[in-house]
Amino acid sequence: MAYERIKLEQLRDKVMSAEEAVKFFENDMVVGASGFTKAGDSKVVLAALAERARTEDIKITLMTGASLGHDTDGKLAEAGALKKRMPFQVDRTLRNKINAGEVLFIDQHLSESAELLHNKNLPPVDIAVLEVAYIDRDGSLVPTTSVGNSATFAELAEKVIIEINTAIPMDIYGIHDIYKAEDYPHRNVIPIVAPWNKIGRKTIPVNPDKIVGIVFTDKKDSPADIAEPDEKTIAIADHILHFFENEVKLGHLSDRLLPLQAGIGKVANAVLTGFKKSNFYDLTMFSEVLQDSTFDLIDSGKLSFASASSITVSASCYERVFGNLQKYRDKIVLRPQNISNTPGLIRRLGVIAINTAIEFDIYGNVNSTHISGSKIMNGIGGSGDFARNAYLSIFVTQAASKDNTISHVLPMVSHVDHTEHDVDILVTDIGLADLRGLAPRERAQKIIDNCVHPDFRAELQSYFDRAKEKGGHTPHLLEEAFSWHVRLAETGSMRKA
């Protein structure tokens, strides 16, 4: 029965085990693998490579769409199989290896990886490992729960290894929109003017002669970690929804808003879930990831269409979606990430972007990647693609954490991912600061008044007042700017003794 998923008969003699497939890998190869936020990733071949690396000296450069599931990144890192990783990760073991300097990491805007490969600004891909639902009669590939960079890897890799996942129903065919922009300098307009526009083909083209191995698996995606909304995330969601309601009253937006983008995690889910109780309707999404809240909004009738690059949901939502795919197939589309995240489309569609910050400062600069300026957490992901080009760029974080010993609003961020020029709205559980049309000194006061935890507000106000006495367009006391981070490193708290 499994062989019916290889509709091009000449490829059926390519079926092998994962252990046989990894014999194609050699030391220092560049590997491109499917997978975007734990969805549609290699389930068995990369895991088998990690096992091989435990007894052999083999290290690879690994490119994906975004993060992998099933602890694959951790297994590869622990086995010493990774020389370099890009463009995103969320694995604790790999993170520790990166921060220890044992694995090199390129933290990259997710829209750029495919572009750099096509333009030959990155090393060529030796092997691609791609998960698919089946291989069509023309040898093209039907992706599973993500597209990511798979189309680029399929086109550019010297060799291709296919993982056919029989856990994915074959009627997933048709929810993907595979479009490749022309090469420079002859690139044309990408003809998407609404999230529901489909402009490409349903499958990923690949030269069948490049396929050297086909491995079967029946493993489902790793489930997303969906935390229930708590007091802080509910407060953040309420602030954002009240802001949207006011924008409608002012005539800046309609009750349909504009296409929404939300980063992954509990804050994004809380914000999107909040729409179920709102007066907004006929909403759309032009985002990277479809989460539980996306399908909850579709079921509630609030969301009419959602475009992204992957489906990353909890185990229960996974069963709901793929057990009833006909219900959702005309309401969703999955695209390559250099389309879902392309700056021109984000600007054209007027996307409202909601992303998470680790910390931000009094002038609106945002750090979304590093702890205390040097230790990577996950990566910038697609937040930069959306922040700079969005109709509204919103960043959210809690005002304080760890029993209120750490403030997430600071005199100066320890690492800058999104400059003040790309940030419109900042939100904490304390309140919301609309920074549009404000000069730096106005922004600082607005942020202090609206976003800072009460335990830190007086000290931050003192810093700003004393900095203003020294003058400057964006007043700072450089000798104190990172003193809060220094206190945290020395005492475990940002509070003054």
TIMAR-498248 format. One record per residue (C-alpha): z, x negated, y. Coordinates in steps of 0.02 Angstrom, whole numbers, plus 32768, in hexadecimal, padded with zeros to 4 digits. Layout:
BEGIN
ZXY;...
This chain:
BEGIN
800080008000;80297F738077;7F787F2E8067;7F327FC980BC;7F797F7E815B;7EF67EF4814D;7E597F5A816E;7DE97EC08178;7DDC7E9880BF;7DA97DE280D5;7E597DBF8118;7EB77E028082;7EB57D5B802A;7F177D1380BD;7FB87D6A8088;80467CF18065;81027CDC8073;81597CA78113;81877C0380BE;80D07BE0809A;809E7C11814B;81127B94819E;80BA7B048146;80377B1581CF;80B57ADA8251;80BE7A248281;813479C182EE;811979D183AA;80A77A69839D;809D7AEF8423;80C07B9A83D8;80A17C43842A;80FF7CD583DD;80FF7D8F83FD;819F7DE18439;81DF7E2984DB;82997E5284F0;82B97E568435;82237EC78415;818A7E9F83AD;81C57DF08385;81AD7D8082EE;822B7DB8826C;820F7D3E81DD;81967CAF8205;81FD7C608292;829B7C79822B;82487C1D819B;82177B928214;82CF7B818245;82FB7B6B818D;82757AE68179;82B57A8A8212;83617A7981C3;831B79F9814A;828379B681A8;826A79658251;820179EA82A7;82117A25835A;81A07A9E83B5;81817AE08463;81977B9C8455;81487C1984CD;81647CD484BB;81597D6E8528;82147D728547;82AE7D6F84D7;82AE7D7B8418;831C7DE183A4;83707DC282FD;83C57D248340;831E7CCA832C;83347C6083C8;83E27C31838E;83A77C0382E0;831D7B958325;83927B4283A2;841B7B248322;839E7AD682A9;835E7A618331;82B07AAE8329;829A7AC883E4;825F7A41845A;82347AB684E9;82437B728503;81F37BE88580;81F17C6085DD;82927CC485B8;83237CCC853C;83C97D258523;84117CCA848C;84BF7C7D849C;849C7BEB8426;83F87BBF847B;84497BD38527;84CF7B5484F8;844A7ADA84BA;83E97AEE855C;84827AD385C8;84B17A3A8560;840479F28580;83D379F684C9;83457A7584E2;82D57A76857A;82BE7B2285C8;82397B5E8643;827C7BF686A0;81DF7C4F86D8;81A37CF08729;81677D578696;80C17D7F86E9;80937CC686F1;80977C83863E;7FF27CCD8608;7FA07C9C86AC;7FD67BE78698;7F947BE385E6;7EEC7C2E8616;7EDC7BB386A6;7F077B218633;7FA27AF28697;800B7AF385F9;7FEB7A998554;7F767AF784DE;7FC47B678459;7FB67B1E83AA;7FF57BB58348;80167C6A8377;808E7CD58311;806D7D8C8335;80BF7E2A82F3;80487EBC82DA;80497F69828B;7FA27F488238;7EFD7EEB8245;7E6C7F5C8270;7DBE7F5B8220;7D787EE682A5;7E077E6C828B;7E5E7E9E832B;7F1B7EB5832F;7F817F52834B;80247F17839D;80CE7F618377;81587F7E83F7;81217EFF8479;80867EAB84BD;80D17E208527;80607D868520;80177DAE8474;7F667DCD84B2;7F637D248509;7FAA7CCA8471;7F2A7D1F83FF;7E9B7CE8846E;7ED17C358491;7F2C7BFA83F4;7ED27B87837C;7F207BDD82E5;7F6F7C8A82D3;7FF47CC58258;80097D81824C;80A97DDD821D;807E7E8E81E7;81197EFA81FE;81147F8F8188;81AE7FDA81DB;813E800B826E;80D880AA8252;801D808F825A;800C811E82D5;805180AA835A;7F9780898375;7F6580C78420;800180A78489;7FC77FF884BC;7F517FD0854A;7F0D7F1F8534;7EB47EE185D0;7E807E3185FD;7E5A7E0486B1;7DC37D9786D4;7DD67CDB86EC;7DE27C93879A;7D847C8D880F;7D2D7D2B87D3;7DC57D9B87B8;7DA77E5187E1;7E207ED98818;7E907F16878A;7E647FD0878F;7F11801D877C;7F4280948808;7FC680F887A8;803F80CA871A;7FE18138869E;7F3680E786B7;7EF680938618;7E6D80158638;7E617FA8859C;7E507FB384E0;7ECF7FEF8460;7ED37F4E83FB;7EE07E938418;7E3C7E3983F4;7E467D9A838B;7DCA7D2E832E;7DF07D538276;7DBF7CA08248;7E5A7C6282A5;7ED17CC88238;7F197C4D81B9;7FA67CB58172;7FE47D698164;80997D8E813C;80E27E3A8119;818B7E718158;81E87F15816A;82707EE381E4;828E7F50827B;82AC7F098329;835B7ED18354;83AD7F6683A9;83D27F5B8462;84887F4C8494;84A27FEE84F4;854C7FF78548;858B809F8585;859180AF8642;863B807B8686;8691809A872B;8637800D8784;858880308743;859C80E98768;85D180BF8819;853A804D8830;84C780D587ED;851381568862;84FA80E688FA;844280CE88CD;8423818688AC;847581B78951;8408813689A8;836C8182895A;83A38231898D;83B781F68A40;830C81A38A3E;82C3824B8A0B;831E82A28A9A;82D882218B13;822982418AD1;821481908A8D;820381CC89D9;81E0826F897E;824582BC88F0;81CD8263887A;81FE81BC88C8;8186812E8899;816E80D587F2;8214808B87B7;82397FE1876C;82E47FB98726;83217F1A86D5;83747F20862B;842E7F3D8613;84B87FBB862F;84A47FC686EC;83EB7FF186DD;841080708656;849A80BD86BF;842780CD8757;839A811986F3;8411818C8695;845281C9873D;83A882138763;83C6829986DE;844582ED8751;83DF82D687EF;836083448849;82D582C4882F;824782F887BB;819E82C28778;81D7820E877E;8170817C873F;819480C9870B;812F802A871E;81A67FAE86D0;81B97F27864B;82277F7A85C9;823F802D858E;82F780478565;835E80D78520;836D812285CD;82AF812985DB;82A2819B8544;833B81FF8579;82E28223861E;8241825285C4;82A482C98554;82FB831585EB;82558336863F;827C82C686D4;8205823986A6;814E8261868B;810781B48663;814281018644;80DF805F8640;812B7FBB8602;81107F27858E;81917F508507;82037FD384BC;82B57F9184AA;832E80178473;83CC8036840E;83C3805A8353;83D98116836C;8354811E83F4;82DF80B58388;82E7813A8300;82CF81C48380;8233817483CA;81DC8133832E;820C81CA82C7;81B682388347;813381C88395;80B8825683B4;8132829F8432;81318201849D;808681B28484;803482098517;80C781DF8589;80D181228570;806280888570;80837FD28544;80207F49859E;80157E8B85A0;809E7E47860F;80247DF48687;7FEA7EA786AA;80927F0286A7;80D97E7C871B;80437E508784;80727E45883C;7FD87E9F887E;7FF87F3B8816;80B17F3F8843;80827F3B88FB;7FF47FB988E8;805D8039888A;80F280288900;816E80058874;8229801E8893;82797F88883C;832E7F878802;836C7EE287BA;84117E8D8795;84607DFC87F3;84E47D8287B7;85177D6A886D;84D37D7D891D;85087D3689C4;852A7D7D8A6F;84757D678AA6;84297DBC8A0E;83F37D2789A4;84027D5288EA;842D7CE88853;83FA7D3F87B3;83F47CAD8739;847B7C28874A;85387C20873E;85847BB087C4;84D87B6E87F0;84B47B088754;84CC7B6986B1;843E7BDE8682;84697C8B8640;83C57CDC860C;833B7CBE868A;82E27D0E871C;82797D7C86AB;820D7DF4870D;82877E13879B;82297D9C880F;81827DEB87E7;81C67E938820;823F7E5F88AB;81C07E0A891A;813C7E908906;819D7F3388F9;819D7FC18976;825A7FB68968;82B27F1F891D;83627F4D88E3;83E07ED78894;84837F0F8845;85217EBC8807;85DA7EE087FC;863C7EAC8897;86BE7E4A8833;86E57E25877C;87637DD28708;87F77E36874D;87AD7E2087FB;87BF7D6287F6;87047D49880E;86A57D8F88A2;85EC7DAF8888;85CE7DB18945;85E17D03898C;85C77C988A27;85317C4389D4;84E67C5C8927;84F07BC688B3;843B7BDD887D;83AF7C3F88D2;83337CA5886C;83097D2988EE;83127CFA89A4;83507D718A2B;829A7D928A57;827D7DEB89B0;831A7E5789AF;83227F038A01;83BD7F5589B7;845C7F0C896D;84D47F788909;857F7F5D88BB;85FD7FDA887A;864C7FD28928;85B1800A8987;84FD7FF089BD;84B37F828A46;84067FAF8A88;83C67F0A8AD0;831C7F458B0C;82FB7F1E8BC2;83997EB68BD6;83A77E048C18;84117D898BB4;84B17DA68C19;849B7E628C07;847C7E528B4C;851A7DEB8B35;85897E6B8B8A;85387EFB8B2D;85547EA58A85;86097E798AAE;862E7F2A8AE7;85D97F828A56;85D17F1689B9;86667E9F89B1;87007EC38947;87967EE689B9;87F67E528971;87717DDA89B5;87367E328A51;87AF7DE58ACE;878A7D338A96;86CE7D508A99;86DB7D9D8B46;873E7D068B80;86B87C928B3C;862F7CF08B97;86907CFB8C3B;86B57C408C3D;86027C178C0B;85C17C7D8C9F;86297C138D15;85C27B7C8CDD;85217BD98D00;847D7BE18CA3;84017C638C6B;845B7C728BC3;85087C2E8BED;855C7BC98B65;85EF7B538B4E;85A07AD88AD6;86467A868AAF;86857B308A71;85E77B848A32;86097B5C897B;86C67B558984;86D57BF88924;86727BAF8893;86DA7B10889B;877B7B748891;87387BD287FC;870D7B2F87A2;87B77AE287C9;882C7B7787B3;87CA7BFD8757;87D17C6E87EE;87797C818895;88197CBF88E6;88747C4D895E;89197C0E891B;
